[in-house]
Amino acid sequence: MDHLLKKSVVSRRSFTYGYYVSPGDKSAPERPALIFIHGWPDSAYLWSEISKGLSDLPNKLVFIDCLGYASTDKPQQTSSYSFQGQADDVVDILRNEDVKSAIVVGHDWGSVLAQRVFLHHRELFIGVVLVNAGYMVPTDQPFDLEAVNKFTKGAIGHPQFAYWDFFVNEEAASVMDPRLERVWQVLHGHGDDWLKSNFCTPGAMRIFLEGKEDVPLKPYAQNPKWRDHWIEQFKQDGMDSTFFMYRAMVTGVQSRSDLDLVKGNLAIDVPLLFIFCSKDTLCPASMMSQAKQENLVPKLTEVEVDAAHWSPMEKPHELVRHIKEFMKDAL
């Protein structure tokens, strides 16, 4: 990220956010900015190759470290991680950059947050890009983890969120922090159905982390550029603050946060690009089904990438191409 400027801002909620922005002399203020929001368990660095690939655009590029990660504050109150609170924080970053219009881009949890950023501040955004994770339509109903896993096991053959039981456990960080090399293998292993076997099988992830078996890594994950940066980040910060998004779901923080949204317009009625990945068992393309059935995404464009969950690392050049084509054709 050396080609970008490192900045920070204190949000109206009094949280300090670190972020990266393209140099001012390379962007035209009349063009919409692109703001990128990462997911679990990453940082703005997830977009490092994307940032290079988009550096020839006249648009300002902004890459944030989300709440709980890297150079941004890590509050210990679950309520601090509400969708609406974080959406307001993201807009504070854009205001600090004097941005008048923007396209919001998100991956994984960052995709869900990008949706809420738009829904709470739709006047500011002319486009949305969701990477891997489709539209999680807001609801005022509490998230029932056991019920969701029971339903998905019947519908698709495995409990899609089995790993959440581990993530919301207070012991998760104490298991992961001394085993970061093995966490990296869990995330980026090259075995058959690797994500499904570790994330969607009850207890499997913890068994692997506490075991001795090694698994080959995907080619991109063997690159020290990714591995070394990630290991160093979490050696310094630990993993605990990365689990607050999961805790916020299961404790009702997010359903309460979405309460006002469900009373209004839930449509993402600007051009929307959904980049889904053929090998992503964590976030299948069907995540967009509800939104399509309810006509909430009238300007949707969908493209498929042959990748697993961490596509910004695995296939950054394809993502860059799709984003540029979307900006040219749809906006």
C-alpha positions in Angstrom: 0.0 0.0 0.0 3.1 2.2 -0.3 1.6 4.0 -3.4 -1.3 5.3 -1.2 -1.5 7.9 1.5 -2.1 6.7 5.1 -4.6 8.8 7.0 -6.8 8.6 10.1 -10.0 10.3 11.3 -12.0 10.3 14.5 -15.7 9.4 13.8 -18.6 11.1 15.3 -18.8 8.1 17.6 -15.3 9.0 18.8 -13.6 5.9 17.2 -10.3 6.5 15.4 -10.2 4.9 11.9 -7.1 4.3 9.8 -7.5 4.3 6.1 -5.6 4.6 2.8 -6.4 7.0 0.0 -5.0 7.6 -3.5 -2.9 10.7 -3.9 -5.0 13.9 -4.5 -3.2 14.8 -7.7 -4.3 11.5 -9.3 -8.1 11.9 -8.8 -10.7 14.2 -10.3 -13.0 15.5 -7.6 -16.0 15.4 -10.0 -15.7 11.7 -10.3 -17.3 9.4 -7.7 -14.9 7.9 -5.2 -14.6 4.2 -4.6 -14.5 3.1 -1.0 -13.5 -0.5 -0.1 -14.5 -2.4 3.0 -12.9 -5.7 3.9 -14.3 -8.6 5.8 -13.1 -11.3 8.3 -10.3 -11.5 9.2 -8.4 -9.0 7.0 -7.6 -5.3 6.8 -7.3 -2.7 4.1 -4.3 -4.7 2.8 -6.8 -7.3 1.3 -7.3 -4.8 -1.5 -3.6 -4.1 -2.1 -3.5 -5.7 -5.6 -6.9 -4.2 -6.4 -5.6 -0.8 -5.5 -2.7 -1.1 -8.0 -5.0 -2.4 -10.7 -7.4 0.6 -10.3 -4.7 3.2 -9.9 -5.1 4.4 -13.5 -8.7 5.5 -12.8 -9.4 9.2 -12.3 -11.5 8.3 -9.2 -10.4 8.7 -5.7 -9.8 5.3 -4.0 -10.3 4.8 -0.3 -9.4 1.6 1.6 -10.4 1.4 5.3 -9.3 -0.7 8.2 -12.7 -1.7 9.7 -13.6 -1.3 13.3 -11.7 -4.0 15.3 -8.8 -4.3 12.8 -5.3 -3.1 12.2 -4.9 0.7 12.6 -8.5 1.3 13.6 -9.9 1.2 17.2 -10.9 -2.1 18.7 -13.7 -1.4 21.2 -14.7 -4.2 23.5 -18.4 -3.5 23.6 -20.5 -5.6 21.1 -22.9 -2.8 20.6 -20.1 -0.7 19.1 -20.2 -3.0 16.0 -23.8 -2.3 15.0 -24.3 -2.0 11.3 -25.7 1.5 11.5 -22.9 2.7 13.8 -20.3 1.4 11.4 -22.1 2.7 8.4 -22.1 6.2 9.9 -18.4 5.8 10.6 -17.7 5.0 6.9 -19.5 8.1 5.9 -17.4 10.1 8.3 -14.4 8.9 6.4 -15.9 10.1 3.1 -16.8 13.4 4.6 -13.2 13.8 5.8 -12.1 13.3 2.2 -14.8 15.8 1.0 -16.4 13.1 -1.1 -19.7 14.2 -2.7 -20.6 10.9 -4.4 -19.2 7.4 -4.1 -19.3 3.7 -5.1 -19.1 1.4 -2.1 -17.3 -2.0 -2.5 -17.3 -4.7 0.1 -16.1 -8.3 0.6 -17.4 -10.8 3.1 -18.7 -8.9 6.2 -17.6 -5.8 4.3 -20.2 -6.7 1.7 -22.9 -6.7 4.4 -21.6 -3.5 5.8 -21.5 -1.9 2.3 -25.2 -2.7 1.9 -26.0 -0.9 5.2 -23.8 2.0 4.3 -25.9 2.4 1.1 -29.3 1.9 2.8 -28.5 4.4 5.6 -26.9 7.0 3.3 -28.3 6.3 -0.2 -28.1 9.9 -1.2 -24.3 9.6 -1.2 -23.9 6.5 -3.4 -24.4 6.0 -7.1 -23.2 2.4 -7.2 -22.6 -0.7 -5.1 -20.2 -3.6 -5.6 -20.5 -6.8 -3.5 -17.7 -9.3 -3.7 -18.4 -12.9 -2.7 -21.3 -12.2 -0.3 -24.7 -11.2 -1.7 -27.4 -9.0 -0.3 -28.2 -10.0 3.3 -31.7 -8.4 3.4 -32.3 -6.5 6.6 -34.7 -8.0 9.1 -36.0 -7.1 12.5 -36.1 -10.7 13.6 -33.3 -11.9 15.9 -30.7 -14.2 14.3 -31.2 -17.7 15.5 -28.0 -19.5 14.8 -29.2 -23.0 15.6 -32.3 -22.6 13.4 -30.3 -21.2 10.5 -27.9 -24.1 10.7 -30.7 -26.6 10.9 -32.4 -25.0 7.9 -29.2 -24.9 5.7 -28.3 -28.5 6.6 -31.7 -29.5 5.2 -31.6 -27.2 2.2 -28.0 -27.6 1.0 -26.7 -30.6 2.9 -24.5 -28.9 5.5 -24.9 -26.3 8.3 -23.5 -23.2 6.5 -22.7 -21.3 9.7 -21.4 -24.2 11.9 -18.2 -22.3 12.5 -20.1 -19.4 14.2 -20.5 -21.6 17.3 -16.8 -21.4 17.7 -16.4 -17.8 16.7 -18.9 -16.5 19.3 -17.2 -18.7 22.0 -15.0 -16.6 24.3 -12.3 -19.2 23.9 -11.9 -18.6 20.1 -9.2 -16.0 20.3 -7.2 -18.0 22.9 -7.2 -21.0 20.6 -6.3 -19.0 17.5 -3.8 -16.4 18.8 -1.0 -18.9 19.5 -1.7 -20.9 16.2 -1.8 -18.2 13.6 0.1 -20.4 11.1 -2.6 -23.0 11.4 -5.4 -20.3 11.1 -3.8 -19.3 7.8 -4.1 -22.9 6.7 -7.7 -23.0 7.7 -8.4 -19.9 5.6 -6.4 -20.8 2.6 -5.9 -24.5 2.5 -5.9 -26.2 -0.9 -7.6 -29.5 0.0 -10.8 -30.7 -1.6 -13.8 -29.0 -0.1 -11.5 -27.5 2.4 -13.6 -24.5 3.4 -16.7 -26.7 3.7 -15.0 -29.3 5.8 -13.6 -26.8 8.3 -16.3 -24.1 8.4 -19.4 -26.1 7.8 -18.7 -29.1 9.9 -19.5 -28.7 13.7 -16.3 -28.5 15.7 -14.0 -29.2 12.7 -12.1 -25.9 12.7 -11.1 -26.1 16.4 -10.0 -29.8 15.9 -7.8 -28.8 13.0 -6.3 -25.8 14.9 -5.4 -27.9 17.9 -4.1 -30.8 15.8 -0.8 -31.5 14.0 -2.0 -32.2 10.5 -0.8 -29.7 7.8 -2.5 -29.0 4.5 -1.1 -27.5 1.3 -1.9 -23.8 0.7 -3.5 -22.3 -2.4 -0.8 -20.8 -4.7 -1.6 -17.2 -3.8 -1.5 -18.0 0.0 2.1 -19.3 -0.4 3.2 -15.8 -1.4 4.9 -14.1 1.6 3.3 -10.8 0.5 0.0 -12.1 1.9 1.0 -14.6 4.6 3.7 -12.5 6.3 1.6 -9.3 6.5 -1.4 -11.3 7.9 0.6 -13.1 10.5 2.3 -9.9 11.6 -1.0 -8.1 11.9 -2.6 -10.6 14.2 0.6 -11.3 16.2 0.3 -7.7 17.2 -3.5 -7.3 17.5 -4.8 -10.8 18.4 -8.0 -12.2 16.9 -10.6 -11.4 19.6 -11.9 -8.1 18.2 -12.5 -9.7 14.8 -15.3 -11.8 16.3 -17.5 -8.9 17.4 -19.4 -8.9 14.1 -20.5 -12.5 14.8 -21.4 -11.7 18.4 -23.4 -8.7 17.3 -25.5 -11.0 15.1 -26.3 -13.7 17.7 -27.0 -11.2 20.5 -29.5 -9.2 18.5 -27.4 -6.0 18.1 -27.8 -6.2 14.3 -31.5 -7.0 14.2 -32.1 -4.0 16.4 -29.8 -1.9 14.2 -31.8 -2.9 11.1 -35.1 -2.1 12.8 -35.5 1.3 11.2 -34.4 0.0 7.8 -37.1 -2.6 7.5 -39.8 0.1 7.9 -38.6 1.8 4.7 -37.1 1.2 1.3 -34.9 -1.9 1.2 -34.1 -1.8 -2.5 -30.5 -1.3 -3.7 -31.9 0.8 -6.6 -28.6 2.0 -8.0 -26.3 -0.1 -10.4 -25.2 -3.1 -8.4 -22.4 -5.5 -9.3 -22.4 -8.9 -7.6 -19.1 -10.8 -8.1 -19.7 -14.3 -6.9 -17.2 -17.1 -6.8 -17.7 -20.7 -8.1 -15.7 -22.3 -5.3 -16.9 -20.3 -2.4 -18.9 -22.7 -0.1 -19.2 -20.0 2.6 -21.0 -17.4 0.5 -22.7 -19.2 -2.4 -24.3 -17.2 -5.3 -27.7 -18.1 -3.8 -27.1 -15.5 -1.2 -28.6 -13.1 -3.7 -31.8 -15.1 -4.2 -34.0 -13.5 -1.7 -33.2 -10.0 -2.9 -33.9 -11.0 -6.5 -37.2 -12.7 -5.6 -38.3 -9.6 -3.7 -37.3 -7.3 -6.5 -34.8 -5.4 -4.3 -32.0 -5.3 -6.8 -33.5 -3.9 -10.0 -30.2 -2.8 -11.5 -28.2 -6.0 -10.7 -25.3 -7.3 -12.8 -23.8 -10.7 -11.8 -20.5 -12.1 -12.8 -18.8 -15.3 -11.8 -15.1 -15.7 -11.0 -13.4 -19.1 -10.7 -12.1 -18.6 -7.1 -12.9 -19.5 -3.5 -13.7 -17.1 -0.8 -10.7 -14.7 -0.7 -11.0 -13.6 -4.4 -9.3 -10.2 -3.8 -6.1 -12.2 -3.1 -6.7 -15.1 -5.5 -8.0 -13.4 -8.6 -7.4 -9.6 -8.1 -6.9 -8.9 -11.8 -10.3 -10.4 -12.7 -12.0 -8.3 -10.0 -10.3 -5.2 -11.4 -11.5 -6.0 -14.9 -15.1 -6.5 -13.7 -15.1 -3.4 -11.6 -13.8 -1.3 -14.5 -16.3 -2.8 -16.9 -19.1 -2.1 -14.4 -18.1 1.5 -14.1 -17.9 1.9 -17.8 -21.1 0.2 -18.7 -23.5 0.7 -15.8 -22.6 4.1 -14.3 
